[in-house]
Amino acid sequence: ELSLYNHMIMYKHAGSTFEEHADKISHGRGGWASTGMYVDHLKKFASFLSREQLLVLSYDELKTNSQKAQWRIEQFLGREFPGELETLNTHENPNKLRAVPPSARQVLEPLFKDKNEE
């Protein structure tokens, strides 16, 4: 949700604090409530594909260790690619939140608890 909220800020669609955003989510409005949780999308893909046909990379992995991410992609596809992965989201928006505020965490943790344990 923090990433989604930061994208909303970047494109000037946020219109509220993260705490207000979290409150909307807890009442089934906006965020993943309208599109589904990421883990649910992965499960759906996994129901159609074997594990060997599905590579899951995290944004954090791409951002913090793009060389390893590229190596994983190459191993998955069975071929090497010239060059290096670029980190395109490098702009530093002064309004970008770096961590979930404690009050928003209290609202969101119960909603994500079961999914985080899957």
N, C-alpha and C positions, 0 to 999 in steps of 0.2 A: 504494500500500500504506500509506503514511503516513496518508492520509485514512481508510482503512478501520480502521486501528489506532486512530486517535483516536476514531472512532465507537465502537469496542469499549470504549475507556476510558470514554467518556461514559456508556455503558449498562452499565458494569461487567461486560463480557464478555471483557476482555483477559486477565487472569490471568497475564501474562508480560511480560517486557521486550520492546521492539521488536526487539532482537537475537535473542531466542528466537523471536519471531514470524517474523522473516526466515529463521531456520534452518528452521522448519517449512515455510515456503513453498518453500525450496530443495529440500526432500525431498518436495514434492508434496502437502503437507497444509495446508488452510486458505487464506485469502486468495483471490487470483485463481485459484489452482490448482484450486479447487473450482467456480468460476463462469466462468472464462475471462477472457482479457485484454480490456480495453476496446476496443482496436483491432480485435480479432476480432469483437466485437459490431458495431462501426461498419461493418466490411467486409460483414457479413451484411446489415445494413440497406441498404447501398449496392448490394448485389446485387438488391434488390427495388425500390429507388427510384432515380430519376435524381438527379443532383447538385443540380438545381434544387429537388427536393422534400425535401432534407435540410439542416437547419441544425445545426451543431455549435458549441456554446458551451462554454467551459471554466469550471470553478468559479472559478478565479482571475480570469477576465475579469468574471464576475458580481460577485465580491467587490470587486475593485479599481476597476472602472469600470462600475457598473451602468447609468449613463446610456447609454454606448455599447452595452452589451448590449441594452438596451431598444430603442435605435435599430435595431440589427441585426435584432431580432425583428420590429419594425414593418416594416422594409424587406422582410424575408422573407415576411411575411404580407400585405403590401400595404395596411396600414391602421395608423393611429395609435391608441394607447390612452391614456386619461387616467391621470394619476397617475404614480407612479414605482415601479420595482421595489424591493421591500424586501429588506434583507439580514437574513435570519432567524437565521442561524448566527453571532450576534455574541457569544454568551457566551464568557467567557474561562476555560476550565478550567485550573487551575494544573498539571494533569498532562499537558496537551496538548503533544505534541512539535512543535517548529517546524521541525526539519530532520532528515534521516535521519542517524543516527550513522555515523561512518566504518566501523566494523566491520560494520554491517548493509549499508552501501553496497557493501562488497566482496563480500558474499554475493549481493545482489540485482542488481548491475550486469550480470553475465554472463547472468542469466536474462532481463533486459529488453532486452539489447543489440539483438538482431535486430528486436524489435518497435518499439523507439525509432527505428530507422532506416527503418521503413516509413513 
